[in-house]
Amino acid sequence: MLSGSRIFAVNHKKISSLNINNVCCSKIRASLKRLKPHVPLGRNYSSLPGLIGNDIKSLRSVLSPPAAKIRNIGIMAHIDAGKTTTTERILYYSGYTRSLGDVDDGDTVTDFMAQERERGITIQSAAVTFDWKGYRLNLIDTPGHVDFTVEVERCLRVLDGAVAVFDASAGVEAQTLTVWRQADKHKIPRICFLNKMDKTGASFNYAVESIREKLNAKPLVLQLPIGEAKTFKGVVDVVSKEKLLWNANSDDGKDFERKPLLEMSDPELLKKTTEARNALIEQVADLDDEFADLVLGEFSENFDLLPAEKLQTAIHRVTLAQTAVPVLCGSALRNKGVQPLLDAITMYLPSPEERNYEFLHLVCLQTATGDTIVSSKSSALAAARRAEREGEKKHRRNSEAERLLLAGVEIPEPVFFCTIEPPSMAKQPDLDHALKCLHREDPSLKVRLDPDTGQFSVKGYILEPAKGKDTKGKVWEIINTVLCGMGELHIEIIHDRIKREYGLETYLGPLQVAYRETILNSVRATDTLDRTLGDKRHLVTVELEAKPIETASVRPVIEYADSVSEDLLKASQEAIENGIHSVCLQGPLLGSPIQDVAITLHSLMIHPGTSTTMISACVSRCLQKALKKADKQVLEPLMGLEVTVTKDYLSPVLADLAQRRGNIQEIQTRQNNKVVIGFVPLAEIMGYSTVLRTLTSGSATFALELANYQAMNPQDQSTLLSQRRGFT
Ligand SMILES: Nc1nc2c(ncn2[C@@H]2O[C@H](COP(=O)(O)OP(=O)(O)OP(=O)(O)O)[C@@H](O)[C@H]2O)c(=O)[nH]1
């Protein structure tokens, strides 16, 4: 959990173009840069070809609408489902941009970082504000790659609704499950958009079923596709029984035809749509009592007489209650189906007035991800009070400031780390500054200082010892700066950003896996620290026990025996726990965090006047002594893996995974592809994208997610320990 947050009251009249709740500083500066190119930024941003100036509509002229006409929404999905392409179409049709951006050409609005444009992927979420039919939409495009899950998390906590985009040929994919779970956690009402209906293998029914089965959600089919794959040309609006057709010769899809379905011209389609509408009405009536009463009363004889608006209002209610999700379809790339999606956003997703925010206590923090920005303190306070009245009251707080804070961002533990070095010692402060700023934007990036790893330091291609003596015999050592991140891509992007945005060429050490350690048996130790400093005697005696437990947490459980005096504990508890935590952060085998342990303090004697530092030191030493005696175990990160591959390449992929200690759980058939689902240790999967590309001629895709930490087998553990000690 992020350590803290602050609230900022923003004068929205001064920055009316940035009607957003919580985006990182660089996004705000970059947005300002787009609208006002001369704002001095003090940091380099990638240029925005073709976007500065006339191509983007200035929002300063648009008056603030009432809250009921505001939609704060996000776009989320598995990587490459088409979020950015859909966002580009949305911006174009709303009049925000005057030309269609393309991910493949690297000229989109929301993917504005150089790395995003070069790789065609979203790395940072981007917020844009635009209007649609009298509504003000604040939209955030989020990344789909698992390495940037925290970006999604920090956006979800401020959204009122979300559009989940799916590749209609793949249905629910691995990362869709992750973002869906995140949205569930933040209680975000959603709409599903089945994109890529033009793609070979696209199947509306398959995608709807996968939403039902894999996401355990109730899909409300609001549209039916007209054609699929190459024949896809439009959609039927099930609610109004109209067909929407896009002109095949139009190059931007701006204009389309909306016509009622008629018995004479479309008998088959009309029959199918009537069946779908009746099924939809029954489904909504099952979920909404008010609608059920209406349907069973006035319209039970003939659902055709039920006005579209009544059905729409009921769909809005069930969407808000999150008992079902409306499903629409289209092809963003072929410019079909995006305008009805915009209508659905305004019609079915909630306004800020209809949402309760989870306000939580968090401690104070500098301006960073997790801060809460409000347009005025009084309106935010009113919202907080309403949330308390209507919500579960469990977060009622006394302090006014505390009541305004939104729930924090949950930060997963990093699984990779590597050293990073500046080009010269003189540049170390610049590197520290860059890392500090990047960490504030991206709390999933962790930086730690490793004083004495006993390893070699890599500077360019030259190996230098990390510790030595100078000519006068004085000992010196290199302090390593260590980057800890969510994946290979995450660290690569950070490295690249330091170069481009801060002008610093840095050197990365080899990428290493973040292992953990645990103990296998209970051990007990006693220690006494007796030191006299000046005229003061510091004397502490501690007896403690460390034992294995099941928590999957890197924080040890700390217990105190009844024999430990409560008065003594009151004065020294913090020092004792600091001592325990510092040892548990660096285990005896690899210097990795220790997990699944409980520490019980059995006895404690403290001489009056002993400093808390000495108490911490004694507890640390005693715990180290105990751990030395224990049987120890290295735990390695185990990744959940999903590889989507055509049948022809299945065998080589399986053979390769077997060599990587992979454990295959299931092989599913998804359209013409096979989906291999299993687990593989992270250490074995480094650089997998290159290997998979070679094995399958670039036709396969894969997704990885941390599943848990598992015990290494004795042989692999001893090989790893030998490697770390430099014996192999
Ligand atoms: N056939 C087809 N391709 C599409 C469609 N929409 C997007 N694409 C392509 O799919 C690829 C990924 O599109 P993006 O819009 O970058 O997807 P994304 O979900 O934003 O990707 P990340 O942000 O990196 O997760 C690009 O090559 C697009 O051209 C579509 O409707 N049909």
The ligand as an SDF file (V2000), in Angstrom:
LIG
                    3D

 32 34  0  0  0  0  0  0  0  0999 V2000
   -8.0890   -5.5880  -36.9850 N   0  0  0  0  0  0  0  0  0  0  0  0
   -8.1470   -4.6640  -36.0340 C   0  0  0  0  0  0  0  0  0  0  0  0
   -7.0160   -4.2440  -35.4280 N   0  0  0  0  0  0  0  0  0  0  0  0
   -7.1230   -3.3010  -34.4870 C   0  0  0  0  0  0  0  0  0  0  0  0
   -8.3720   -2.7510  -34.0860 C   0  0  0  0  0  0  0  0  0  0  0  0
   -8.1360   -1.8560  -33.0900 N   0  0  0  0  0  0  0  0  0  0  0  0
   -6.8170   -1.8420  -32.8730 C   0  0  0  0  0  0  0  0  0  0  0  0
   -6.1890   -2.6960  -33.7090 N   0  0  0  0  0  0  0  0  0  0  0  0
   -4.7550   -2.9720  -33.8190 C   0  0  0  0  0  0  0  0  0  0  0  0
   -4.3340   -3.6450  -32.6340 O   0  0  0  0  0  0  0  0  0  0  0  0
   -3.0290   -3.2070  -32.2500 C   0  0  0  0  0  0  0  0  0  0  0  0
   -3.0830   -2.6900  -30.8180 C   0  0  0  0  0  0  0  0  0  0  0  0
   -3.8900   -1.5260  -30.7680 O   0  0  0  0  0  0  0  0  0  0  0  0
   -3.8000   -0.4810  -29.5720 P   0  0  0  0  0  0  0  0  0  0  0  0
   -4.8760    0.5080  -29.7960 O   0  0  0  0  0  0  0  0  0  0  0  0
   -2.4100   -0.0020  -29.3780 O   0  0  0  0  0  0  0  0  0  0  0  0
   -4.1360   -1.4210  -28.3580 O   0  0  0  0  0  0  0  0  0  0  0  0
   -3.9890   -1.0660  -26.8100 P   0  0  0  0  0  0  0  0  0  0  0  0
   -5.0060   -1.8980  -26.1270 O   0  0  0  0  0  0  0  0  0  0  0  0
   -4.0460    0.4030  -26.5910 O   0  0  0  0  0  0  0  0  0  0  0  0
   -2.5190   -1.5780  -26.4930 O   0  0  0  0  0  0  0  0  0  0  0  0
   -1.6870   -1.3510  -25.1020 P   0  0  0  0  0  0  0  0  0  0  0  0
   -2.0090   -0.0250  -24.5870 O   0  0  0  0  0  0  0  0  0  0  0  0
   -0.2810   -1.4790  -25.4710 O   0  0  0  0  0  0  0  0  0  0  0  0
   -2.1560   -2.4340  -24.2100 O   0  0  0  0  0  0  0  0  0  0  0  0
   -2.6130   -2.1360  -33.2490 C   0  0  0  0  0  0  0  0  0  0  0  0
   -1.8180   -2.7610  -34.2420 O   0  0  0  0  0  0  0  0  0  0  0  0
   -3.9360   -1.6650  -33.8510 C   0  0  0  0  0  0  0  0  0  0  0  0
   -3.8260   -1.2090  -35.1850 O   0  0  0  0  0  0  0  0  0  0  0  0
   -9.5590   -3.2010  -34.7620 C   0  0  0  0  0  0  0  0  0  0  0  0
  -10.6780   -2.7560  -34.5220 O   0  0  0  0  0  0  0  0  0  0  0  0
   -9.3690   -4.1400  -35.7180 N   0  0  0  0  0  0  0  0  0  0  0  0
  1  2  1  0
  2  3  2  0
  2 32  1  0
  3  4  1  0
  4  5  2  0
  4  8  1  0
  5  6  1  0
  5 30  1  0
  6  7  2  0
  7  8  1  0
  8  9  1  0
  9 10  1  0
  9 28  1  0
 10 11  1  0
 11 12  1  0
 11 26  1  0
 12 13  1  0
 13 14  1  0
 14 15  2  0
 14 16  1  0
 14 17  1  0
 17 18  1  0
 18 19  2  0
 18 20  1  0
 18 21  1  0
 21 22  1  0
 22 23  2  0
 22 24  1  0
 22 25  1  0
 26 27  1  0
 26 28  1  0
 28 29  1  0
 30 31  2  0
 30 32  1  0
M  END
$$$$
